[in-house]
Amino acid sequence: MLDKTNNDDYKELEKVNDQFMEALHKRKELTGLFTFFSANYPQYELQIDNKAAMQKGVSIGKAMDNLSILIGSTYELGFVRFGTALKVYVQASPEYRALPDDLMKLYVKNDRDEMVPYSAFMSIKKSHGLNEITRYNMYTSSAIRGEPAAGYSSGEAIEAIRQVAAQTLPRGYDIDWEGLSKDESERGNEALYIFLIVLAFVYLILAAQYESFILPLAVVLSLPAGVFGAFLLVKLMGLANDIYAQVGLVMLVGLLGKNAVLIVEFAVQKHRSGMPVLEAAIEGARVRFRPILMTSLAFIAGLIPLVFATGPGAIGNRTIGAASAGGMLLGTIGGVLVIPGLYYIFGRIAEKRKLIRDEEENPLTEELEHNV
C-alpha cells in the first residue's frame, strides 16, 4: 500500500493500513494476510541541543559518526597472524553500551582536542515510531503479504484486493504489486488469448494439410471435452486454475488434436480413394481406436506420479498432472465417440466445396509432359 500524500504522517498511514487489512481479512479469496508495518514500535529518540554543542566546540556530524562507531562498529583493517586472516573492528566494550543511559556516559572529542560527554549536549526521550521506513517508487509504503485461499486462483485474489482498495482506501492512497504478482497484474488474463491463438494456429495448419477450411473443424470441435475434463479433475482435487493448469491445457490441444488427426487423416485418405464419407468415418474410428487408446492410456499412466505428488513443489506438480490427466482421459473417451460423427458432418459439407474454385486434380505441367 502506497502513501501518495507526501505528508510523511506515519500515524495516519498506520490507521489506513489497519483499516485496509481489516477489509482484506473479510474476503474469502484471501488467506495468510500479514504486515510488519507499525508506527507504535518502541524507540529512543536522541535530542541534540545545537547551541550547547556549538558552545562546547563539538561538530554534530563527528559526534554522530563517533556514536555510530562506539555503539555499532567499524572495520579498520585486516592482517594475517599465524596463517590466519584476522579483522580489526572498533567498538565500545559491551559494559559501556548495555543500557540506553550508557550513551550519556560516552565522550566525543571537540575542536580543541577536549573530551566532551554526550550528556552535555544530548538527551534521550522515549517515543514510538516505525520499526523501519520502507519506500516503493519513492512513496512511503506498507508491505502486505498473503496468498489465495484454497479453491481460488491468484487472479481472483488480485481482483479481490483491487476491489477492496477501491472501496476502502481514502484519497491519496493506492496499491501496487511486486514480484510475480506484479507481472500477473500487468499481464492480466493472457492465458485466454494464448489458448485462442493456439487453436487458430492448429486450425490453419490443418487447413493447409487437408486443403479445406471445413475439415479442420472436426478436429478443433473435439477439444472441448478434454478442456472440460481438465477443469473437472482440477476442481475435484481442490486445486486452482493457475499457470500450471493453463500449461496443461495448451499441451492438451496438441495431444488431443493428435488423436483427432489420427482418425480424420485416415478417413480423408479413404474418402479420397473412393470410399463414401460415412464408411470412411466408421473405418477411421475402427482402425485408429487401438492406437489412440494405447498412447492415451500410457500418457495418463505416466502422469499418475504427478497427480499424487508430495514434497516441495507438490501443488504445482499436482495441478499440471491433474489438468493433463483429466483432460486426456475425458477427451479420449469423448473423442473416439465424437470425432467420427464430426468428420461425417463436416466431410459431407467439404465434399461439395473446394479450397480453390475450379481446382484441377492434376497440375497442367504434368498433363503437358504426359501428352509429349
WOVEN-V511043 format. One record per residue. N is the residue number from 1. RES is the residue in one small letter. NEAR is the number of other C-alpha atoms within 12 Angstrom. D_CENTER is the distance of its C-alpha to the mean C-alpha in Angstrom with 1 decimal. Layout:
n:res:near:d_center
N:RES:NEAR:D_CENTER
N:RES:NEAR:D_CENTER
This chain:
n:res:near:d_center
1:m:38:19.3
2:l:33:21.5
3:d:34:25.3
4:k:25:26.5
5:t:19:30.1
6:n:17:31.0
7:n:14:33.6
8:d:22:32.1
9:d:19:33.1
10:y:29:31.1
11:k:20:32.9
12:e:24:31.8
13:l:36:28.2
14:e:30:28.4
15:k:23:30.0
16:v:31:27.3
17:n:35:24.6
18:d:26:26.4
19:q:21:26.8
20:f:35:23.1
21:m:32:22.2
22:e:21:24.9
23:a:24:23.7
24:l:36:20.1
25:h:26:21.7
26:k:17:23.4
27:r:28:20.4
28:k:21:19.9
29:e:28:16.3
30:l:32:15.6
31:t:25:16.7
32:g:19:17.1
33:l:26:17.5
34:f:21:19.4
35:t:20:20.4
36:f:22:22.9
37:f:30:24.3
38:s:28:28.1
39:a:26:31.1
40:n:20:33.6
41:y:20:33.1
42:p:15:36.7
43:q:17:37.9
44:y:19:41.0
45:e:18:41.8
46:l:21:44.2
47:q:21:46.7
48:i:24:48.7
49:d:20:52.1
50:n:19:52.2
51:k:15:56.0
52:a:21:56.8
53:a:27:54.8
54:m:19:56.6
55:q:17:59.9
56:k:27:59.1
57:g:24:58.1
58:v:32:54.5
59:s:27:51.7
60:i:27:48.6
61:g:17:46.3
62:k:19:48.2
63:a:33:48.4
64:m:24:44.6
65:d:17:44.1
66:n:27:46.8
67:l:30:45.2
68:s:20:41.8
69:i:23:43.6
70:l:28:45.6
71:i:26:42.9
72:g:19:40.0
73:s:19:41.1
74:t:18:41.4
75:y:14:41.6
76:e:13:44.9
77:l:12:45.6
78:g:12:45.3
79:f:13:48.1
80:v:11:48.9
81:r:9:51.4
82:f:7:52.6
83:g:7:49.8
84:t:9:47.1
85:a:11:44.9
86:l:14:45.4
87:k:14:43.8
88:v:14:45.7
89:y:18:44.0
90:v:18:46.0
91:q:21:45.5
92:a:23:47.9
93:s:16:48.9
94:p:13:47.1
95:e:16:50.1
96:y:18:50.1
97:r:22:46.6
98:a:15:46.2
99:l:15:46.6
100:p:20:45.8
101:d:20:49.6
102:d:23:49.9
103:l:32:48.5
104:m:25:51.7
105:k:25:53.7
106:l:32:52.1
107:y:28:53.8
108:v:35:53.1
109:k:25:55.6
110:n:24:56.9
111:d:18:58.3
112:r:13:61.7
113:d:13:60.3
114:e:13:60.9
115:m:19:58.5
116:v:27:57.4
117:p:26:55.7
118:y:34:52.4
119:s:25:54.1
120:a:29:56.4
121:f:30:53.8
122:m:31:50.6
123:s:23:49.9
124:i:22:47.1
125:k:15:45.7
126:k:16:43.4
127:s:16:40.6
128:h:17:37.1
129:g:23:34.1
130:l:26:30.5
131:n:18:29.5
132:e:20:27.6
133:i:22:27.0
134:t:22:23.4
135:r:19:22.8
136:y:19:19.9
137:n:15:21.0
138:m:14:24.6
139:y:24:24.3
140:t:31:25.0
141:s:35:21.9
142:s:37:21.0
143:a:30:17.7
144:i:29:16.5
145:r:25:14.2
146:g:23:13.3
147:e:28:11.3
148:p:30:11.7
149:a:25:15.2
150:a:21:16.3
151:g:24:16.4
152:y:25:13.8
153:s:32:10.3
154:s:32:7.6
155:g:32:9.0
156:e:28:12.4
157:a:34:11.8
158:i:35:10.8
159:e:24:13.9
160:a:28:16.0
161:i:40:15.5
162:r:24:16.6
163:q:20:19.5
164:v:27:20.6
165:a:29:20.5
166:a:19:22.6
167:q:17:25.0
168:t:25:25.4
169:l:30:25.0
170:p:23:28.4
171:r:15:29.1
172:g:21:28.0
173:y:29:24.8
174:d:30:21.3
175:i:34:17.6
176:d:28:14.9
177:w:25:11.4
178:e:18:10.5
179:g:11:8.0
180:l:15:4.3
181:s:24:5.6
182:k:16:8.2
183:d:17:6.8
184:e:24:5.6
185:s:24:8.9
186:e:16:10.8
187:r:15:10.2
188:g:18:10.9
189:n:22:11.8
190:e:18:12.2
191:a:23:12.2
192:l:18:15.6
193:y:15:17.0
194:i:20:16.0
195:f:24:17.7
196:l:17:20.7
197:i:16:21.0
198:v:24:21.1
199:l:30:23.8
200:a:20:25.7
201:f:20:25.7
202:v:31:27.0
203:y:30:29.6
204:l:22:30.9
205:i:23:31.3
206:l:27:33.2
207:a:25:35.2
208:a:16:36.4
209:q:20:37.1
210:y:29:39.1
211:e:22:40.5
212:s:27:39.8
213:f:28:37.3
214:i:31:38.2
215:l:42:37.9
216:p:38:34.1
217:l:34:33.6
218:a:43:34.8
219:v:47:31.9
220:v:43:29.2
221:l:31:30.5
222:s:41:30.4
223:l:45:26.5
224:p:28:25.9
225:a:32:27.4
226:g:41:24.8
227:v:40:21.9
228:f:26:23.6
229:g:32:24.0
230:a:42:20.4
231:f:36:19.3
232:l:28:22.5
233:l:30:21.9
234:v:37:18.2
235:k:24:19.7
236:l:18:22.7
237:m:23:20.8
238:g:20:18.9
239:l:33:15.4
240:a:34:12.6
241:n:38:11.9
242:d:32:8.3
243:i:27:7.4
244:y:31:10.1
245:a:36:12.6
246:q:33:12.2
247:v:28:12.9
248:g:37:15.8
249:l:44:17.1
250:v:34:17.3
251:m:28:19.2
252:l:45:21.4
253:v:40:22.6
254:g:30:24.2
255:l:34:25.6
256:l:48:27.0
257:g:44:28.2
258:k:30:30.0
259:n:43:31.8
260:a:48:32.9
261:v:40:34.0
262:l:34:36.2
263:i:42:38.1
264:v:46:38.2
265:e:35:39.2
266:f:30:42.0
267:a:39:43.2
268:v:39:43.3
269:q:24:45.4
270:k:24:47.7
271:h:26:48.1
272:r:18:48.9
273:s:13:51.5
274:g:14:53.3
275:m:20:51.9
276:p:21:51.3
277:v:33:47.7
278:l:24:48.0
279:e:25:49.5
280:a:31:46.9
281:a:39:44.0
282:i:30:45.7
283:e:27:46.4
284:g:36:42.9
285:a:36:41.5
286:r:23:44.2
287:v:22:43.9
288:r:30:40.1
289:f:27:39.6
290:r:18:40.0
291:p:21:37.8
292:i:33:34.9
293:l:28:35.2
294:m:16:35.6
295:t:22:32.5
296:s:33:30.3
297:l:24:31.5
298:a:16:31.1
299:f:25:27.5
300:i:28:26.9
301:a:22:28.7
302:g:18:26.6
303:l:27:23.5
304:i:22:25.1
305:p:19:24.1
306:l:26:20.4
307:v:27:21.1
308:f:22:22.8
309:a:19:20.8
310:t:14:21.1
311:g:11:20.2
312:p:9:17.2
313:g:14:14.2
314:a:19:16.3
315:i:27:13.8
316:g:28:11.8
317:n:30:15.3
318:r:36:16.8
319:t:44:14.4
320:i:41:14.8
321:g:40:18.5
322:a:48:19.2
323:a:48:17.9
324:s:47:19.9
325:a:44:22.9
326:g:41:23.3
327:g:46:23.0
328:m:51:25.4
329:l:39:27.9
330:l:34:28.3
331:g:45:28.0
332:t:42:30.7
333:i:26:33.0
334:g:29:32.7
335:g:43:32.8
336:v:41:36.1
337:l:26:37.6
338:v:31:36.2
339:i:45:36.1
340:p:41:39.9
341:g:31:40.5
342:l:35:38.0
343:y:45:39.8
344:y:33:43.1
345:i:24:42.2
346:f:30:40.7
347:g:39:43.2
348:r:23:46.1
349:i:19:44.7
350:a:27:43.9
351:e:25:47.4
352:k:14:48.9
353:r:18:46.8
354:k:20:46.2
355:l:19:43.5
356:i:11:46.3
357:r:10:49.4
358:d:9:52.6
359:e:12:50.8
360:e:13:53.2
361:e:13:52.4
362:n:12:54.2
363:p:11:53.6
364:l:12:56.8
365:t:12:57.0
366:e:12:57.4
367:e:12:60.1
368:l:10:62.0
369:e:10:61.9
370:h:10:63.0
371:n:8:65.9
372:v:7:67.0
